[in-house]
Amino acid sequence: MSIEQTTHSPPRRHTFLEALLNTSKPYGVGARGGRPFEGSSLLSRRQMLRRMCAGFGMVGLAGLIGPQAAFAASTLPAPHFRPRAKRVIFLFMNGGPSHVDTFDPKPALKEFEGHQPAGELYKKNKGTGFMPSPLRFERCGKSGIEVSETLPCIGRVIDDCCVIRSMRTDVPNHEPALIQMHTGNVQPIRPSLGSWLLYGLGTENQNLPGYVVLRPTAKIVVGPALWSNSFLPAEFQATSVITADMKVEKLIANIRNPKLTETEQREQLDLLARLNRLHLAQRDGDAELDGQIKAMETAFHMQREAMETFDISREPESIRNAYGDTPFARSCLLARRLVESGVRFVTVYYVASDNQPWDTHTNHDERHRKLCADGDRAAAALISDLKGRGLLDDTLVIWGGEFGRTPYSEVREENKEKQKPGRDHHHTAFSMLLAGGGVKGGTVYGVTDELGMNVVENPVHVHDFHATILHLLGLDHERLTYRYAGRDFRLTDVHGRVVSDIIA
């Protein structure tokens, strides 16, 4: 008699299960190191788990359950000191937005227009020289921070924001810069920021993933290495969700069990718990096994909660209209719903048919305006929405990319005569925006030179940026370590300082 046959016949199933539970030996296990009997018609324990968990077991369990499995037999981890923030939303502008067209105005570029940049450059410039921004900058809010006219919505919430104008990274190529911004290393060998936060703090909701990645397409430069857990345990891996179709069944595959009711699934899970307790008792209360038992329970409960949390149609029309009706806007709204339900870290990637739309090598001025029209409205709506719900104080929102763009023009060789100038990659000076989560609103930190080429005051390397984020969430970047291959690793490696001046 097979398990499949018994699941649809309650009388026969209970007789079979009772026989299983009263057996003197582990189900389907022989005398040789816990291996199944050769030639036995009984299912192995692993086969049984696989078959009986169809439905909720296929939703990417390791990524979805958060860190609860690892900490099931112990208390959840605690911050090193009182945190200012509890959660993070990273609005990532793939390709790198221009700092001189957003938050770092450089009127001197007009004076030097057409002049070629001097000094050491990462690569020789083939463009027409310095290119001033055609945009008007306005002093916004009570703080009077200068914001580009292409970001009017962010300008209206700028008093809740901190602008770092002095960011630096190591390499102006997309792949290593992306990896470094996410993991602290230019090679794909380290855990991501979100994975480190889960490892250090755990999740606030045992029924949802602790770390979620939202992207409208699978086509992202580098891809899963950006949200990898690397050598950290698998439960700290992010759950990646494709947001092209916002129907819940499309967002999370197999979230509904097509064959069994909730009551029948509950019955199965109770059986699994009893079998696992027998298995656990014979292994002296193995903590890892105990964690897996609780993980199955988490996956079961997620079916109901995820159906609600991931459904943005439950939001009032006025809220949906405030964000807008674009892939990025809908993802921002979903990000708010996720953190409101206890998700620790959410990354929203700004990608479209172009997997790095902010990479404006040609026709920069026109493309920048179009990108900002979408990115500005949704980001500002998110900040305002969080504030209105009392969540902004302990939710850190980050807006930015892997680097900035050159203050001088770039003209590509192909169709050189017909081409409108763009801006190339720029890693020695760029801007990031932070809001809420304990940062000092209405402030600007750091200074670049008059042309926006280099940082001249208060430089902030990516390592410093990461150290500061961890600090805002109550973690000391030097103490948050994980031993692997004989040494202790940390997000900031042997670098990093907390930028205390931006903390409220």
Residue pairs with C-beta under 8 A, 6 or more apart in sequence:
1 12
1 16
2 43
3 43
3 48
3 51
3 52
4 51
5 12
6 12
6 13
6 16
6 17
7 13
7 260
7 264
7 268
17 271
20 27
20 275
21 274
21 275
21 278
26 34
26 45
26 278
26 279
26 282
27 42
27 43
27 45
27 48
27 275
27 278
28 36
28 37
28 40
28 42
28 43
28 44
28 45
28 47
28 48
29 35
29 36
29 37
29 44
29 45
30 36
30 37
30 38
30 40
36 42
36 44
43 51
45 275
45 279
48 275
49 57
49 272
50 57
52 268
52 271
52 272
53 268
53 272
53 296
53 299
54 257
54 259
55 254
55 256
55 257
55 258
55 259
55 260
55 265
55 303
56 254
56 255
56 257
56 265
56 299
56 300
56 302
56 303
57 296
57 299
58 253
58 254
59 252
59 253
59 254
59 255
59 299
59 302
60 239
61 295
61 299
62 234
62 235
62 237
63 209
63 211
63 234
63 235
63 237
63 238
63 239
63 240
64 208
64 209
64 239
64 299
64 302
65 206
65 209
65 235
65 295
65 298
65 299
65 302
66 198
66 202
66 203
66 205
66 206
66 208
66 209
66 210
66 211
66 235
66 298
66 344
67 76
67 198
67 199
67 202
67 203
67 210
67 233
67 235
67 236
68 202
68 203
68 206
68 235
68 291
68 294
68 295
68 298
69 235
69 291
69 292
69 294
69 295
69 298
70 233
70 235
70 236
70 291
71 77
71 202
71 291
72 287
72 290
72 291
72 293
72 294
72 295
73 285
73 287
73 290
73 291
74 287
76 201
76 202
77 199
77 200
77 201
77 202
78 201
79 200
79 201
79 473
79 474
79 475
80 474
80 475
80 476
80 479
80 480
81 474
81 476
82 474
83 394
83 438
83 472
83 473
83 474
83 475
84 394
84 437
84 438
84 472
84 473
84 474
84 503
84 504
85 394
85 395
85 396
85 436
85 437
85 438
85 472
85 473
86 204
86 344
86 394
86 395
86 473
87 204
87 339
87 343
87 344
87 345
87 346
87 394
87 395
87 396
88 194
88 197
88 344
88 345
88 346
88 395
88 396
88 397
88 398
88 437
88 469
88 473
89 332
89 335
89 336
89 339
89 346
89 347
89 348
89 382
89 395
89 396
89 397
89 398
90 193
90 345
90 346
90 347
90 348
90 398
91 332
91 348
91 350
91 375
91 379
91 382
91 397
91 398
91 399
91 400
92 347
92 348
92 349
92 350
92 400
92 401
93 350
93 358
93 371
93 375
93 399
93 400
93 401
94 178
94 220
94 221
94 349
94 350
94 351
94 355
94 356
94 357
94 358
94 359
94 401
94 402
95 174
95 354
95 356
95 357
95 358
95 359
95 360
95 401
95 402
96 174
96 177
96 356
96 358
96 359
96 401
96 402
96 403
96 404
96 405
96 425
96 426
96 430
97 358
97 368
97 371
97 400
97 401
97 404
97 405
98 133
98 360
98 364
98 368
98 404
98 405
98 423
99 165
99 404
99 405
99 426
99 429
99 430
99 431
99 448
99 452
100 106
100 109
100 133
100 404
100 405
100 407
100 452
101 133
101 135
101 148
101 150
101 364
101 368
101 405
102 147
102 148
102 150
102 151
102 372
102 431
103 145
103 146
103 147
103 148
103 163
103 165
103 431
103 433
104 165
104 429
104 431
104 448
104 452
105 133
105 137
105 146
105 148
106 132
106 133
106 407
106 448
106 450
106 451
106 452
107 132
108 450
108 451
109 130
109 131
109 132
109 133
109 407
109 451
109 452
110 132
112 129
112 130
112 451
113 129
113 130
113 131
113 132
114 128
114 129
114 130
115 129
115 130
116 125
116 129
116 130
116 408
117 125
117 129
117 130
117 407
117 408
117 451
117 453
119 453
122 172
122 425
122 427
125 406
125 408
125 410
125 424
126 410
126 411
126 413
127 408
127 409
127 410
127 411
127 421
127 424
128 409
128 411
128 421
129 408
129 409
130 407
130 408
130 409
130 451
131 364
131 407
131 408
131 409
131 421
131 423
133 148
134 365
135 148
135 149
135 150
136 148
136 149
137 146
137 147
137 148
137 149
138 146
138 147
138 149
138 155
139 145
139 146
140 146
140 147
140 155
140 156
140 158
141 155
141 156
141 157
141 158
141 159
141 442
142 159
142 442
143 158
143 159
143 441
143 442
143 443
145 158
145 161
145 163
145 442
145 443
145 444
147 154
147 155
147 158
148 372
150 368
150 369
150 372
150 373
150 376
151 372
151 376
152 376
153 376
153 377
153 379
153 380
153 381
154 161
154 376
154 379
154 380
154 383
154 399
154 433
156 380
157 380
157 383
157 384
157 387
157 435
158 442
159 441
159 442
160 383
160 387
160 392
160 435
160 436
160 441
160 442
161 383
161 433
161 434
161 435
161 439
161 441
161 442
162 433
162 434
162 435
162 439
162 440
162 441
162 442
162 443
162 444
162 445
162 502
163 431
163 432
163 433
163 443
163 444
163 445
164 431
164 432
164 433
164 434
164 445
164 446
164 460
164 465
164 499
164 502
165 429
165 431
165 444
165 445
165 446
165 447
165 448
166 429
166 445
166 446
166 447
166 448
166 455
166 457
166 458
166 459
166 460
167 400
167 404
167 429
167 430
167 431
167 432
167 446
167 455
167 460
167 461
167 462
167 465
168 427
168 428
168 429
168 430
168 455
168 459
168 460
168 461
168 462
169 177
169 180
169 181
169 402
169 403
169 427
169 430
169 461
169 462
170 176
170 177
170 180
170 186
170 427
170 462
171 177
171 180
171 186
171 427
172 403
172 424
172 425
172 426
172 427
173 425
174 221
174 222
174 356
174 359
174 402
174 425
175 221
175 222
176 186
176 187
177 186
177 402
177 403
177 425
177 427
178 221
178 222
178 226
178 402
179 185
179 186
179 187
179 188
179 222
179 225
179 226
180 186
180 402
180 462
181 401
181 402
181 462
182 192
182 193
182 226
182 227
183 190
183 191
183 192
183 193
183 225
183 226
183 228
183 230
183 491
184 190
184 193
184 462
184 463
184 466
184 491
184 492
184 493
185 493
188 222
188 225
188 228
189 230
190 230
190 489
190 491
191 199
191 228
191 229
191 230
191 231
191 232
191 236
191 482
191 491
192 226
192 227
192 228
192 229
192 230
192 238
193 345
193 466
193 469
193 491
194 211
194 213
194 227
194 238
194 344
194 345
194 347
195 211
195 227
195 228
195 229
195 230
195 232
195 236
195 237
195 238
196 232
196 236
196 470
196 480
196 491
197 211
197 344
197 345
197 470
197 473
197 475
198 210
198 211
198 235
198 236
198 344
198 345
199 232
199 233
199 236
199 480
199 482
200 470
200 473
200 475
200 480
201 344
201 473
201 474
201 475
202 210
202 344
203 209
203 210
203 342
203 343
203 344
204 342
204 343
204 344
205 305
205 341
205 342
205 343
206 298
206 301
207 298
207 301
207 302
207 304
207 305
207 306
208 302
208 305
208 306
208 309
208 338
208 341
208 342
208 343
209 238
209 239
209 343
210 236
210 343
210 344
210 345
211 227
211 236
211 237
211 238
211 239
211 343
211 344
211 345
211 346
212 238
212 239
212 240
212 241
212 335
212 338
212 343
212 345
212 346
212 347
213 226
213 227
213 238
213 239
213 240
213 241
213 346
213 347
213 349
214 241
214 243
214 331
214 334
214 335
214 346
214 347
214 348
214 349
215 240
215 241
215 242
215 243
215 331
215 348
215 349
215 351
216 242
216 243
216 244
216 327
216 328
216 331
216 349
216 351
216 352
217 242
217 244
217 351
217 352
217 353
217 355
218 242
219 351
219 355
220 226
220 349
220 351
220 355
221 355
221 356
224 240
227 237
227 238
227 240
227 347
228 237
228 238
229 235
229 236
229 237
229 238
231 482
231 484
231 485
231 489
232 482
238 345
238 347
241 251
241 252
241 310
242 250
242 251
243 251
243 327
243 330
243 331
243 334
244 250
244 327
245 251
246 312
246 313
246 330
246 334
248 255
248 306
248 307
248 310
248 311
249 255
249 256
251 310
252 306
252 310
255 303
255 306
255 307
256 303
256 307
257 265
257 303
260 268
262 303
262 304
265 300
265 303
266 300
269 296
269 297
269 300
272 293
272 296
273 293
273 296
273 297
276 289
276 292
276 293
277 293
279 289
280 286
280 289
280 290
280 293
283 289
305 341
308 314
309 337
309 338
309 341
310 334
310 337
310 338
312 320
312 330
312 333
312 334
312 337
315 333
315 337
319 333
319 385
320 333
322 381
322 384
322 385
323 329
323 330
323 332
323 333
323 377
323 378
323 381
323 382
323 385
324 374
324 377
324 378
324 381
326 374
326 378
327 352
328 348
328 350
328 374
328 375
328 378
329 374
329 377
329 378
329 381
331 348
331 349
332 348
332 378
332 379
332 381
332 382
333 378
333 381
333 382
333 385
335 346
335 348
335 382
336 382
336 385
336 386
336 391
338 346
339 346
339 391
339 395
340 389
340 391
350 357
350 358
350 371
350 375
351 357
357 367
357 371
358 371
358 401
359 425
360 367
360 368
360 371
360 405
360 422
360 423
361 410
361 412
361 422
361 423
361 424
362 410
362 412
362 419
362 420
362 421
362 422
363 419
363 420
363 421
363 422
364 405
364 420
364 421
364 422
364 423
365 420
366 420
375 399
379 397
379 399
382 397
383 392
383 397
383 435
383 436
386 392
386 395
386 397
386 436
387 436
391 436
392 435
392 436
392 437
393 436
393 437
393 438
394 436
394 437
394 438
395 436
395 437
396 434
396 435
396 436
396 437
396 438
396 439
396 469
396 472
396 473
397 434
397 435
397 436
397 437
398 432
398 433
398 434
398 469
399 432
399 433
399 434
399 435
400 430
400 431
400 432
400 433
401 430
403 425
403 426
403 427
403 430
404 426
404 427
404 429
404 430
404 431
404 452
405 423
405 424
405 425
405 426
405 430
406 423
406 424
406 425
406 426
407 423
407 426
407 451
407 452
407 453
408 423
408 424
409 421
409 422
409 423
410 421
410 422
410 423
410 424
411 419
411 421
411 422
412 419
412 422
428 453
428 454
428 455
429 448
429 449
429 452
429 453
429 454
429 455
432 465
434 502
435 441
437 472
437 473
438 472
438 503
438 504
439 472
439 502
439 503
439 504
440 501
440 502
440 503
440 504
441 504
443 502
445 458
445 460
445 499
445 501
445 502
446 455
446 457
446 458
446 459
446 460
447 455
447 456
447 457
447 458
448 454
448 455
448 456
449 455
449 456
458 499
458 501
460 468
460 499
461 495
461 496
463 492
463 493
463 495
463 496
463 497
464 495
464 496
464 497
464 498
464 499
465 499
466 477
466 491
466 492
466 496
467 477
467 491
467 492
467 496
467 497
467 498
467 499
468 498
468 499
468 502
468 503
470 476
470 477
470 480
470 491
470 492
471 477
471 498
471 503
472 503
477 490
477 491
477 492
477 496
477 498
478 490
478 492
478 496
480 490
480 491
481 488
481 489
481 490
482 488
482 489
482 490
483 489
